[in-house]
Amino acid sequence: MPDIATFPTRKIIEDFAKEIREKRLRTAKPSKTVINFRTDYQDGKEREVWRVPISILRYRKDNGRIASDVQDYETKVRTLRETDEADQAILADFLYEKDPEKTSILSQALLHDGQRDPAIVTCDGFLINGNRRKMVMEKLHAEFPKNQELTYMKAVILPGVGEEGGPPSLIEIEKIENRYQLQSDGKSEYYGFDRALSIRRKTHLGLSLEDQLSDDPKFANATKAELKKAVQEYRRTYLEPLDCVDRYLRQFRRSGQYRTVSTGISDREGRWQAFTDYSQYAYSRVFNNPKKLLEFRIEEEEIGAIEEAAFDIIRLRVIPDMPKVHEIMRRLPKYCRTELGKKAILTISQQVAPLLPPAECRDASGAPLPPDELDAKWAAKSKEPIIRHVKKAALLYDTKKEKETPLDLLAAAYRKLTHENMDLAAIAVADLGKARKLAVKSKDRADELEGQIYHHEKNRKKLSQKYS
């Protein structure tokens, strides 16, 4: 039959493929299994499970679990070569550092029960599913060298050139990873940051977010409306915060250096949650919403400077005697709600420089300082104005909440009703009925309040005359 793959295929390294063919063994149990590849599930197609020496299996650098680590390394150092043994060791370190706690749990499971599910590999031995298991089994074999079971992995080998269906395309490889990463069978979940990068890489290759979610069993029977809602939620949860991360890195001249944001789920000082909350509570909900900008009294030309200040706060990580930074990001628009509070936040972007002087960016020998040391020097120099102005904005907002009077509320309501954007011609035809109902309700409430104020005024005049 002709090759199924119509998208670009991953280049097969024939020497590696030959070694896999020569050294694979047929003694794996189970001997066959159905994997989620092409139409295998629908057709009930079984593929053979082989025992393959771990030493000839290799990590893929496009593994979504370590997406941030790989992109950071390739930005700062050089391109990783999957065929190079030293670079394979680097990829193994990334996998281990991502989540040491869950790696320890997986180690115990493999020692106790052995490898249950087969890995999935290309015909030349690159792992699509099973990267963490290879890493753990190699570490276990170093600890228990007499355990020969740790020298082989059970694996389904995907077809190669000239075999049925042909080699998988790049899109098909991404689909396999996508399907297996969404399963909740005890494997380490992708850290949100790496998942965001993985989702974006798949969309750039042509696998739309809709296609990615369609592989999730949760949406197997979803309606178009439900799938559309899920797509919007994934954009809010992953892609929009990732856009904020990219703007943050550009602000500090660190484009692509994702490990300066977070190294993984075990990184207690990681900033991913702060970007998620900034994106959802500040940027999308307020800064990207004209109605909310009006409500919070923020001008469009002020958004850039407020975002610069937000990124300064996130980079600092900790504001003493205040909530965690990600919680500050949730409250940031509220801090800007008072004129003085907004001025305090804007002052941060005016007083804090994103970059240190060049001489301060190098050590005594003239070598560039690593990012964590640069962050420490930058924080020492910048923390005082950041902390002072954030606390001032928070205090002003809290004070306003406590002191906001009925007169303040009436004045704010009047400002909105008389705002220049109150152009009724801009209301969609379908919303005119709703708009009229709101106008009637507003008028009724205004009449009610006017009557109450009149009676209060009348009663107070009587009391004043009585005691004068």
Buried (B, 14 or more C-beta within 10 A) or exposed (E): EEBBBEBEBBEBBEEBBEBBEEBBEEEBEEEEBBBBBBEBEEEEBBBBBBBBBBBBBBBBBBBBBBBBBBBBBEBBEEEBEBEEEEBBEBBBEBBBBBBEEBBEEBBEBBBEEEBEBBBBBBBBBBBBBBBBBBBBBBBBBEEEEEEEBBBBBBBBBBBBEEEEBBBBBBBBBBBBBBBBBBEEEEBBBBBBBBBBBBBBBBBEBEBEBBBBBBBBEEBEEBEEEEBEEBBEEBBBBBBBBBBBBBBBBEBBEBEBBBBBBBBBBBBEEBBBBBBBBBBBBBBBBBBEEEEBBBBBBBEEEBBEBBBBBBBBBBBBBEBEEBEBBBBBBBBBBBBBBBEEBBBBBBBBBEBBEBEBEEEEBEEEEEEEBEBEEBBEEBBEBBBEBBBBBBBBBBBBBEEBEEEEEEEEEEEEBEEEEEEEEEEEEEEEEEEEEEEEEEEEEEEEEBEEEEEEEEEEEEEEEEEEEEEE
